[in-house]
Amino acid sequence: MAQPRVQFWLFKSEPNTWSWNDQCARGTMGEHWDGVRNFLANKNMKTMAIGDRGFFYHSVNEKRIMGTVQVIREHYPDHTDPKGRFGMVDIMALETAPHHVTLAEVKEEPKLADMALVTNSRLSVQPVTPAQWKLVCKMAGLDPNRDKPA
């Protein structure tokens, strides 16, 4: 039987709204990723499957990858959207990055020039290619294959 294909993502959050520490505190229960009001970001979440992994990124002043997360519930209606146009997924923290990779470090790496974080930095939920996933995990000191919380 073929293994399901895992996709990779980057979830951006303002740390004063929802931080990496907040995410970690939820443990294996995880937390819903609500409040997304961008159609492309919502479309990205619609394609996510349980087991997909992502980087948790602090935006605004920090601009750095804090760790990895895993999708634990697929797309469903976002309770914070009064018009019912957008949805959300649930994610749980997997691993804290020993080195928080900054946006500047990503931009300095030529192999990451096509990464959505560089080319479409305002998008709140972004795809990450398998090659980008492996390279950023290496830069951060993360296990690219981890699928259980640390």
C-alpha atoms as one frame of an Amber mdcrd trajectory, in Angstrom:
protein
   0.000   0.000   0.000   1.337   3.421  -0.949   2.103   5.919   1.795  -0.106
   9.032   1.715   1.654  12.097   0.338   2.493  14.624   3.036   2.324  18.273
   2.045   4.183  21.090   3.756   3.016  24.560   4.757   3.941  27.713   6.631
   1.480  29.239   9.115   2.075  32.901   9.982   0.931  34.325  13.289   1.377
  37.586  15.093   3.011  36.515  18.357   0.987  38.983  20.429  -2.209  37.342
  19.077  -1.194  33.649  19.062   2.402  32.684  19.844   4.459  29.538  19.541
   4.259  29.198  23.337   0.452  29.389  23.106   0.490  26.674  20.448   2.803
  24.430  22.479   0.624  24.863  25.576  -2.280  23.221  23.708  -0.324  19.954
  23.513  -1.741  17.121  21.427  -5.211  18.730  21.536  -3.857  21.357  19.167
  -5.719  24.507  18.263  -7.866  25.710  15.378  -6.218  28.073  12.906  -9.015
  30.614  12.603  -9.320  34.189  11.426  -7.869  33.647   7.944  -9.579  36.102
   5.596  -7.577  35.601   2.418  -9.078  33.427  -0.317  -5.736  31.931  -1.418
  -4.760  31.094   2.186  -8.203  29.517   2.691  -7.787  27.536  -0.546  -4.435
  26.275   0.751  -6.106  25.090   3.950  -8.810  23.299   1.934  -6.116  21.110
   0.351  -4.555  20.123   3.686  -4.845  16.591   5.014  -4.355  15.148   8.469
  -0.627  14.527   8.877   0.529  17.434   6.716   3.267  19.444   8.421   4.095
  23.101   8.582   6.375  25.734   9.965   4.984  28.019  12.669   6.187  31.532
  11.832   6.112  34.610  14.061   5.360  37.602  11.846   5.438  41.353  12.531
   8.656  42.314  14.376  10.161  38.850  14.920   9.883  37.383  11.395  11.207
  33.940  12.286  10.301  30.262  12.193   9.628  29.032  15.702   9.003  25.324
  15.142   6.948  22.729  13.312   3.286  21.785  13.499   1.067  19.040  12.138
  -2.467  19.231  10.740  -4.765  17.208  13.018  -8.176  18.207  11.595  -9.030
  19.035   8.013 -10.792  22.168   6.769 -14.127  23.047   8.378 -16.165  26.272
   8.841 -14.487  29.071  10.798 -16.724  30.046  13.718 -15.252  33.577  13.686
 -16.485  34.286  10.129 -20.010  35.749  10.346 -20.501  35.411   6.564 -19.435
  31.750   6.487 -17.016  32.155   3.573 -13.836  30.973   5.274 -12.721  27.875
   7.089  -9.968  26.661   9.363  -7.875  23.602  10.196  -6.571  22.347  13.530
  -2.827  22.046  14.129  -0.642  20.803  16.971   2.954  21.692  17.804   5.566
  19.072  16.947   9.026  20.470  17.615  10.572  23.748  18.779  13.353  24.976
  16.520  16.759  24.967  18.240  17.612  27.860  15.888  14.801  30.233  14.913
  15.372  30.807  11.208  14.739  34.445  10.365  13.238  35.886   7.203  16.646
  37.472   6.509  18.310  34.027   6.642  15.703  32.591   4.283  16.284  35.461
   1.846  20.067  34.944   2.047  19.766  31.284   0.948  19.699  31.122  -2.883
  17.946  27.729  -2.829  14.978  29.396  -1.088  14.546  32.265  -3.570  11.280
  30.730  -4.858   9.817  30.123  -1.386   6.429  31.804  -0.901   7.804  33.464
   2.252  10.116  35.400  -0.089   7.871  35.846  -3.132   4.477  36.349  -1.420
   5.401  37.306   2.130   1.959  38.689   3.049   0.164  35.357   2.527  -0.752
  33.949   5.952  -0.891  30.253   5.006   1.651  29.276   2.380   2.763  26.115
   0.595   6.310  24.877   1.156   7.958  22.431  -1.261   9.540  19.213   0.062
  13.016  20.546  -0.833  12.343  23.839   0.987  11.011  21.885   3.980  14.179
  19.802   4.246  16.517  22.773   3.836  14.741  25.026   6.354  14.519  22.133
   8.825  18.288  21.680   8.462  18.878  25.411   8.974  16.692  25.335  12.109
  18.108  22.110  13.542  14.713  20.395  13.173  13.916  16.790  12.269  12.241
  16.964   8.827  10.567  13.581   9.410   9.124  14.197  12.883   5.440  13.337
  12.996   4.929  13.070  16.761   5.314  15.859  19.366   8.785  16.187  20.878
